[in-house]
Amino acid sequence: MKDVIVLGGLNMDLIVDTPRLAGPGETAEGTRFYTTPGGKGGNQAVAAARLAQSPGSVKMVGRIGDDSFGEEMAQFMRNEGIDTSLLIPTENIASGIAVIFILPDGENHVNPVYGANGLCDSQQSDDVRNALSTAGVLLCQQEVPLPATKASIDAAAKTGVMVVLDPAPVRDVPSGFYDSVSVLTPNQGEASSMANIDVIDAASAKLAAVAIRNTGIETVVVTLGDQGAWVESNGISELLDPFKVDVVATVAAGDAFNGGFGVGIASGMNMLDAARLGMASGALCVGKDGAQEAMATRAEAESLLASQG
């Protein structure tokens, strides 16, 4: 397997389980509070590392603050076998955090403060560029500043490394931002926003995927939660059936998908098999508490894939 390079955000997740969200000026008591390492970049890196089972093959590029949260997040990734030599501690700024409210049905509401993530710059894009010689895929999101992400995407494309980008959080991106992206993986809400189509089912997901792909992106995978995922690519226009699991929390489901998908690509899988590995990773993630802690092992993913046949 080739390396998986991840450029993205790292946040300490501050999670509140609550029966409901408080209204304006109201106090609504929660039932539980806990912290767990998160951030879209960090989540994708851990998901990939647990599935790759190859210490050092997943490389995390990004920034953390000079605080206890930053060191805790870095140590968690080192414990997972992730290469953190390109994760830069940054002085005089806090690490990113995200306050997450989880409702009884598992749905989540996220309020991040990106902190050190917002200082990612040409240092990070240079680090990505220098790591590409052994890479099979570059995973990106939209939590860190777009210029660093764009420079990294373009560098990967020039060296023939596949770029998988999760367009989250939704941002206004400059013209041409996605030109070098190989695979875009929006969820329902993101696909709806990008295509100006209300994505509610497989049929509308296909319409949105076709519309997004017509902007020049080779492959679009619209993740649909418990409805599966729509894959639109060269010669592929197909709904992948979901895995049936009990949902505990959907906090990092999309990140779990991208991490699994990236490992599939770096391992030489075809597009559909890589997407199925990503879906298995996502399904197993939503059955557990937390973000990075909830990521599936390779054995768990293979067992779920085998059960579907």
HUKA-V562113 format. One record per residue. N is the residue number from 1. SS is DSSP state (h for helix, s for strand, l for the rest). OMEGA is omega in whole degrees, -180 to 180 (NA if undefined). D_LAST is the distance of its C-alpha to the last C-alpha in Angstrom with 2 decimals. Layout:
N&SS&OMEGA&D_LAST ; N&SS&OMEGA&D_LAST
This chain:
1&l&175&24.03 ; 2&l&-178&26.78 ; 3&s&171&28.22 ; 4&s&177&27.12 ; 5&s&180&30.32 ; 6&s&171&30.45 ; 7&s&180&33.51 ; 8&l&-174&33.81 ; 9&l&173&35.12 ; 10&l&180&35.29 ; 11&s&168&36.36 ; 12&s&-179&36.92 ; 13&s&176&35.24 ; 14&s&-165&37.56 ; 15&s&178&35.42 ; 16&s&169&36.85 ; 17&s&-176&35.00 ; 18&s&178&37.06 ; 19&l&180&37.12 ; 20&l&176&38.34 ; 21&l&177&39.90 ; 22&l&175&43.68 ; 23&l&179&45.74 ; 24&l&179&48.71 ; 25&l&-175&51.24 ; 26&l&171&49.20 ; 27&l&178&47.89 ; 28&l&-173&44.62 ; 29&l&175&43.83 ; 30&s&-177&40.49 ; 31&s&-178&38.84 ; 32&s&176&37.67 ; 33&s&174&38.24 ; 34&s&178&36.64 ; 35&s&178&36.33 ; 36&s&177&33.46 ; 37&s&-179&33.27 ; 38&s&-171&31.79 ; 39&l&-173&32.48 ; 40&h&179&29.99 ; 41&h&179&30.73 ; 42&h&179&30.66 ; 43&h&-179&27.43 ; 44&h&180&25.66 ; 45&h&180&27.22 ; 46&h&177&26.09 ; 47&h&-180&22.48 ; 48&h&-177&22.59 ; 49&h&-179&24.47 ; 50&h&179&22.15 ; 51&h&-178&19.16 ; 52&h&-178&21.41 ; 53&l&-179&22.92 ; 54&l&-175&25.89 ; 55&l&179&29.13 ; 56&l&-178&31.22 ; 57&l&174&28.66 ; 58&s&-177&28.50 ; 59&s&-179&31.97 ; 60&s&178&33.20 ; 61&s&180&36.03 ; 62&s&-179&38.02 ; 63&s&171&40.85 ; 64&s&178&41.51 ; 65&s&179&44.83 ; 66&l&-177&47.29 ; 67&l&-176&46.39 ; 68&h&178&44.53 ; 69&h&-179&41.46 ; 70&h&-180&41.21 ; 71&h&179&41.52 ; 72&h&179&39.03 ; 73&h&179&36.40 ; 74&h&-179&37.19 ; 75&h&178&37.07 ; 76&h&-179&33.71 ; 77&h&177&32.28 ; 78&h&178&34.16 ; 79&h&179&32.70 ; 80&l&179&29.19 ; 81&l&180&30.28 ; 82&l&176&30.94 ; 83&s&-179&33.94 ; 84&l&-178&36.36 ; 85&l&179&39.31 ; 86&l&175&39.12 ; 87&s&-167&39.08 ; 88&s&170&42.71 ; 89&s&-175&44.64 ; 90&s&-175&47.08 ; 91&l&171&50.42 ; 92&l&174&51.92 ; 93&l&180&48.86 ; 94&l&171&46.30 ; 95&l&176&42.62 ; 96&s&174&40.40 ; 97&s&174&39.45 ; 98&s&174&37.42 ; 99&s&-173&38.27 ; 100&s&176&35.19 ; 101&s&-179&35.44 ; 102&s&-179&32.38 ; 103&l&-175&32.58 ; 104&l&180&31.22 ; 105&l&179&28.28 ; 106&l&178&27.18 ; 107&l&-175&28.63 ; 108&s&176&30.88 ; 109&s&-169&34.16 ; 110&s&173&35.10 ; 111&s&-179&38.63 ; 112&s&165&38.82 ; 113&s&-164&41.93 ; 114&l&173&40.98 ; 115&h&-176&43.96 ; 116&h&178&43.72 ; 117&h&-177&40.71 ; 118&h&179&43.21 ; 119&h&176&45.16 ; 120&l&-172&42.52 ; 121&l&-177&44.43 ; 122&h&175&45.09 ; 123&h&-179&44.71 ; 124&h&179&40.99 ; 125&h&174&40.53 ; 126&h&178&42.52 ; 127&h&176&40.35 ; 128&h&-178&37.22 ; 129&h&-178&39.03 ; 130&h&-179&40.02 ; 131&h&-170&36.51 ; 132&h&-173&34.88 ; 133&h&-180&35.71 ; 134&h&-172&32.79 ; 135&s&173&30.36 ; 136&s&-179&27.17 ; 137&s&172&26.93 ; 138&s&178&29.26 ; 139&s&179&28.02 ; 140&s&174&30.64 ; 141&l&-179&31.30 ; 142&l&178&34.57 ; 143&l&180&35.94 ; 144&l&-176&38.37 ; 145&l&-174&41.20 ; 146&h&180&40.12 ; 147&h&178&42.52 ; 148&h&179&40.91 ; 149&h&-179&37.44 ; 150&h&179&38.69 ; 151&h&180&40.47 ; 152&h&178&37.40 ; 153&h&-179&35.18 ; 154&h&179&37.82 ; 155&h&179&38.24 ; 156&h&-179&34.56 ; 157&h&-180&34.49 ; 158&h&180&37.63 ; 159&l&177&36.06 ; 160&l&178&32.85 ; 161&l&-178&30.65 ; 162&s&179&27.96 ; 163&s&176&28.85 ; 164&s&-176&26.39 ; 165&s&173&28.46 ; 166&l&-175&27.76 ; 167&l&-179&30.73 ; 168&l&-6&31.41 ; 169&l&-180&33.82 ; 170&l&178&34.98 ; 171&l&169&38.18 ; 172&l&-178&40.56 ; 173&l&-180&39.89 ; 174&l&177&42.43 ; 175&l&179&42.17 ; 176&l&-176&40.10 ; 177&l&-176&38.29 ; 178&l&-173&34.83 ; 179&l&-177&36.08 ; 180&l&-179&34.55 ; 181&l&178&31.18 ; 182&l&-176&28.19 ; 183&s&175&25.58 ; 184&s&-173&26.58 ; 185&l&179&24.28 ; 186&l&169&26.16 ; 187&s&-176&25.03 ; 188&h&-178&26.17 ; 189&h&-179&29.71 ; 190&h&178&30.17 ; 191&h&178&28.89 ; 192&h&-179&31.23 ; 193&h&-176&34.10 ; 194&h&-176&33.59 ; 195&h&-175&33.15 ; 196&l&178&35.46 ; 197&l&179&32.88 ; 198&l&-177&31.76 ; 199&l&-177&27.98 ; 200&l&-176&26.66 ; 201&l&-177&23.60 ; 202&h&-177&21.47 ; 203&h&180&24.51 ; 204&h&175&26.86 ; 205&h&178&24.46 ; 206&h&180&24.40 ; 207&h&180&28.19 ; 208&h&-179&28.62 ; 209&h&179&26.36 ; 210&h&-180&28.33 ; 211&h&180&31.57 ; 212&h&-179&30.83 ; 213&h&180&29.66 ; 214&l&176&32.90 ; 215&l&175&34.82 ; 216&l&179&33.79 ; 217&l&-173&30.55 ; 218&l&-176&28.14 ; 219&s&176&24.86 ; 220&s&176&24.42 ; 221&s&178&21.42 ; 222&s&180&22.28 ; 223&s&-171&20.46 ; 224&l&179&20.48 ; 225&h&-176&19.65 ; 226&h&174&17.95 ; 227&h&177&17.73 ; 228&l&180&15.47 ; 229&s&177&17.04 ; 230&s&-180&18.89 ; 231&s&179&19.11 ; 232&s&-176&22.32 ; 233&s&177&23.34 ; 234&l&179&24.78 ; 235&l&-179&22.98 ; 236&s&174&20.23 ; 237&s&-163&20.60 ; 238&s&172&17.30 ; 239&s&173&15.93 ; 240&s&-176&12.73 ; 241&l&-179&11.48 ; 242&l&170&12.43 ; 243&l&-179&11.05 ; 244&l&180&13.14 ; 245&l&174&15.65 ; 246&l&-176&19.32 ; 247&l&173&21.54 ; 248&l&179&24.44 ; 249&l&-178&25.63 ; 250&l&-170&24.57 ; 251&l&-171&27.14 ; 252&l&-176&25.26 ; 253&h&180&21.94 ; 254&h&178&22.87 ; 255&h&177&24.08 ; 256&h&177&20.91 ; 257&h&-176&19.04 ; 258&h&177&21.71 ; 259&h&178&21.80 ; 260&h&178&18.13 ; 261&h&180&18.46 ; 262&h&177&21.62 ; 263&h&177&20.23 ; 264&h&180&17.62 ; 265&h&-179&20.59 ; 266&h&179&22.85 ; 267&l&179&20.44 ; 268&l&177&20.41 ; 269&l&172&17.00 ; 270&l&-172&17.15 ; 271&h&-176&17.57 ; 272&h&179&14.18 ; 273&h&177&12.35 ; 274&h&178&15.24 ; 275&h&178&14.93 ; 276&h&176&11.35 ; 277&h&177&12.74 ; 278&h&179&15.66 ; 279&h&177&13.93 ; 280&h&178&12.30 ; 281&h&179&15.85 ; 282&h&-179&17.46 ; 283&h&180&15.57 ; 284&h&180&16.48 ; 285&h&-175&19.95 ; 286&l&178&20.84 ; 287&l&-177&20.28 ; 288&l&172&23.23 ; 289&l&170&26.87 ; 290&l&-180&28.35 ; 291&l&-180&27.42 ; 292&h&179&27.22 ; 293&h&-176&27.01 ; 294&h&-176&23.83 ; 295&l&-173&21.84 ; 296&l&171&18.73 ; 297&l&178&18.76 ; 298&h&-180&16.53 ; 299&h&179&15.38 ; 300&h&-179&14.55 ; 301&h&180&12.60 ; 302&h&178&10.57 ; 303&h&179&9.96 ; 304&h&178&8.90 ; 305&h&180&6.54 ; 306&h&-179&5.03 ; 307&h&178&5.43 ; 308&h&179&3.77 ; 309&l&NA&0.00
